[in-house]
Amino acid sequence: MTTPQAASRLTRWGFSAHGLETWTSTVLEKGPESLRVTSLPAVHARGLMGQLLPPVMGTLLEQMPHADLSGFRLYVMGDTLAGDHLDEIATRYPDIDAVVVHLGGTRVCCCTPSRWTPVKASI
């Protein structure tokens, strides 16, 4: 699962890849278990760097409830900056159980185009 743009490139390179548009989901099943994978908005960079860098996505992994399991929601932020898109995710999915936060630093020609600004998240 990846962005449609990355899926296209990965497929050309011989990988099996499924592109998801933002806010769309697919369900993976194995026996009685199922996992919903939802593409969430992400912003790689803003301004000129945002136009130069490829699109990115966050991912919501939802273990679907069954039998004695109540389900679990894990948000993998991906390589994103803070912004209104995070507020929208919190609004649409207020009951996320855990978040994997990436605090990387994109570098282009030894420069960091943006810095992470800590914000109080409601997720």
N, C-alpha and C positions, 0 to 999 in steps of 0.2 A: 504494500500500500504506500502510495506516494502521490505527489502532485501529478496531474495529467502530463505536464511538460516533462517531468523526470521519468514518468512511465514510458513515454514515447522514446526517449533516449535510451533507457535501460533495455527496452525491447529490441532496439536496433543493435545493441551490444550483445544480444543473446540471452538476456535475463527474462524471466517471467515477472511482469509487473502489472499492477492494477492501479490506474489513476483515479483519484477521488476528487471531485470538485468540492469546494468549501461547503460545509453543512450537509454533505451527503454521507450516507453510511452503507456498509455492506456487512453481512453476517457470515462468520466462519463457523462451521459446525463439525464436531467430531464426536460421534456417539451421542450421549445425552447432553454434552457440553456445547455451549455456543458463546461466541464472543462477537459483539458488535464493535466495528471499527468506524469511527466518524471523523471526517476531516474537519478541523477547526481552523479559523483564520489565524494567520501569523504574518508578521511584517519583518522581513529580513533587514531592511534598511530604508531610510527615507531620502528624498531628494534625488540627486544624480546617482548615488550609490544604489538606491532602490530600483532605479531603471536599469542599472548594469548587472545587478545580481539576480540569480534565478529565483522564482517564486518558492516559498516555503509553506509548510503547514504544521499545525499542531495536531495531535491525535487524541481522541477520547477512546479508551478501551473499556468496554463494559462487559463484565462477566454477567451473562444473563442468569437471573434467578431460576432455580429448579430444585426439586426435592427439598433438602435441608439447607440449601444455600440461598442467602438473601440477595446475592449479587454484589458487585463491587465496581466502582468507577475510578479509573486512573487516567488523569490528564497528563500527557507528555507534551510539554510546551513546544518543543522543537526550538529552532534557532530564531527567536522572535524578540522584538523590542516591546516595551510596555506601550499601552495605548488603549483607545476606546474598544478595540476588538476584544481585549481581555474582560472589560466590563460586560460586553455582550455575551461572552462565554459564561460568565458568572450568572447572568440573568437567565440564560437558557438552561444551564445545568447547575442549579444552586446546591445540589447534594453530591458533589464530587468528594470521593473519599480520600484521595491522595494526589499529589502533583509532583512530577519530575521536572525540575527547573534547570534549564540549560543556561549557564553563565559564561558562554564562550566569548570570543572577541574576534569578529571578522577582521582580517587584515588584507589590505590590498596595497601592494608596493610598500610594505613595511609601515603602513598607516592604519590606524583604527578609525573607520568611518563613523562609528557611534559608540557611545559608552552606555552601559547598563545604568539606569537610574532607579534605585530602589523605590518601590511604591508599596503602600499598604494594600494588599490584595484582599478582595472579599471572597476569593475562592477557597 
